[in-house]
């Protein structure tokens, strides 16, 4: 399965907009992401967990490929990564870097490129560019 940066952004935004520090995502009962198959949401949550952008635990393994999540929250790194993804201009530039989008770009490289683009944008806005 390919990594989809749009789903990742949607998951991080959902957690950031939660009214509580820890959030449950129960895919089997009611998925807060009706536009995506449960298996895809679960896979991307696992990626975010592996990248240390969220912390938490699985609640129930209700299928071989779909996990319910309980008590998950964004980490500092997750908040930082989301702040990079929120700039539509930056995200569009990054997405256009490769023919098949971000699937060939590592999270680390994505963050580095996004940071440089944001720094460049900030320098222009502040009149600091050469």
N, C-alpha and C positions, 0 to 999 in steps of 0.2 A: 504494500500500500504506500502511495506517495504522501509525503508530508505536505499539508496544505496550510499556508501561512494565514489565509483568511479564517479558517477554522480556529487556528491557534489564537489569532487576535480576538475572535469572538469569545473563546473560552476565557482568556485573560480578562477581557472587559466584563464578562459576566461575574467573575470572582471579584474584580475591583468594585463593581457596582452593588455588591451584596451589602445588606444592612448589618451583617454580622462578620466577625473576623473569620470564623470557620463556616464553610458552606457545604451542604450536602448536594450531590448531583446523583439523583436516583433515576437512571435511564430506563429501567424496566417499567417503573410505575408511571412516571411522567417526565419526559425529557424536556428540559428547557431549550433544547435545540432541535425543533421539529424539522428544520430544513436539511438536517444531516442525519444519516443512518446512525443508530446507536453504536454500532461497531466502530464507525469512523470517529465518533466523539470519544469513545473509550480509548482508542488507539492514540489519539492526539493528547488526551489527558496523561496517558502513560509516558509519552514523549516529554511533556512538560515536567512531569515528575522526575524522569531520568535526567533532564537538563537542570534540575534544581530550581525551576521557575515556580513550582508549587510544592508544598509539602502536605502530607496527609496519608490516608490509607484507603484500601479497598474495603468496602462494606461486605459485599456478597459477590461471589462469582456465580452469576445467574446463567451464564453461557460460556462456552470456551473462549469467546472473543469479546464479550461485553462484560464490563465490570461496573458495578455501582460504586460511587465514591462517597465517603463520608468524612466530615471534618477536614476539608482541604482549604488551603489558603495560599495566597500569593506570597512569595518570598521577596526579599529586597531585589534580588536579581530579576524576578518576575515583573515587579513594578517598573524596573529600569527598562527591561525589554519592551514592555507594553508602551512605555512613553515614546520609544523609538517608532513603534508601529502606528501610533496615533497620527503621525504627520502624514497625511495622504500623499503629498508631493514626494516626500522621501520614500514612502512605501512604493509608489508607482515607479520611481527611478530604480529602486532596487529590483522590483519585479521585472523590469524591462532589461536587466543585465544579462539574462540568459533566455534562450528560446523557449524553454519549458518552465519558465518562472523560477521559483526559489527551490525547486526540488533538488537541484544540484549544488546548492550553496549551504555550507554548514551554518549552524546557529552562530558560531563564533565569528565567521566571516561576515555574516549578515549584520551582526551587531557592530563590527568594525566599520563596515561600509556606511551603515546608517549613522553612526557617530560622526564620521568624517563629513557626510553630507549635511548633517545638522550643524556641525561646527562651521562649515562653509556658509550655510544659510545665515547663521547668527553673525558671522563676520560681515557679510554683505549688509544685513539689517542695521548693524551698529556702525557701519562705515569703516570697518577695520581691514577690509580686503585690500590687497595691493593693486 
